[in-house]
């Protein structure tokens, strides 16, 4: 049963893997490394050291353990600062997925990684 407060259409699966992201529009900051904490067909949650504001556009490159990097455009649905200057948690919703990118994530999630 899904919690009545749950708003996601796809459940997120705990998944730990590296990713790179750029906040759009790129303002000379380049891309940053981060760590994904969970993943679904609709989005992900990741931890990073640089501040990301809610509703920011994000260009993501996921480094899934079972294949090539997969790139997506996402929007930060929310962002929270972690205690004691440990960085930030960001919830991202995929906005633009290629068919091959979506299929790659489906295979990854189906494999239960």
Residue pairs with C-beta under 8 A, 6 or more apart in sequence:
2 11
8 40
8 42
8 43
9 42
10 40
10 41
10 42
11 40
12 38
12 39
12 40
12 43
12 44
12 45
13 38
13 39
13 40
13 109
13 112
14 37
14 38
15 36
15 37
15 38
15 39
15 108
15 113
16 35
16 36
16 37
17 35
17 36
17 62
17 63
17 64
17 65
18 33
18 34
18 35
18 36
18 63
19 33
19 34
19 35
19 36
19 46
19 60
19 61
19 62
19 63
20 31
20 32
20 33
20 34
20 60
20 61
20 63
21 31
21 32
21 34
21 46
21 48
21 52
21 58
21 59
21 60
21 61
22 29
22 30
22 31
22 32
22 58
22 59
23 29
23 50
23 52
23 56
23 57
23 58
24 56
24 57
24 58
24 59
24 73
25 57
26 59
29 50
31 59
31 61
32 48
32 49
32 50
33 48
34 46
34 47
34 48
34 49
34 90
35 46
35 47
35 48
36 44
36 45
36 46
36 62
37 44
37 45
37 46
37 47
37 89
38 44
38 45
39 62
39 105
39 108
39 109
40 109
41 94
41 102
41 105
41 106
41 109
42 93
42 94
43 74
43 77
43 91
43 92
43 93
43 94
44 60
44 62
44 74
44 91
44 92
44 94
45 89
45 90
45 91
45 92
46 89
46 90
46 92
47 82
47 87
47 88
47 89
47 90
48 87
48 88
48 90
49 87
49 88
50 88
51 79
51 81
51 88
52 58
52 76
52 79
52 88
52 90
53 76
53 79
54 76
54 77
54 78
54 79
55 75
55 76
55 77
56 75
56 76
56 79
57 73
57 74
57 75
57 76
57 95
58 73
58 74
58 75
58 76
58 90
58 92
59 71
59 72
59 73
59 74
60 71
60 72
60 73
60 74
60 92
61 69
61 70
61 71
62 69
62 70
62 71
62 72
62 105
63 69
64 70
64 104
64 105
64 108
64 113
65 113
66 107
66 108
66 111
66 113
67 104
67 108
68 104
70 101
70 104
70 105
71 101
72 94
72 95
72 96
72 97
72 101
73 94
73 95
73 96
74 92
74 93
74 94
74 95
75 92
75 93
75 95
76 90
76 91
76 92
77 91
77 92
77 93
78 90
78 91
79 88
79 89
79 90
79 91
80 88
80 89
80 90
81 87
81 88
82 88
82 89
97 105
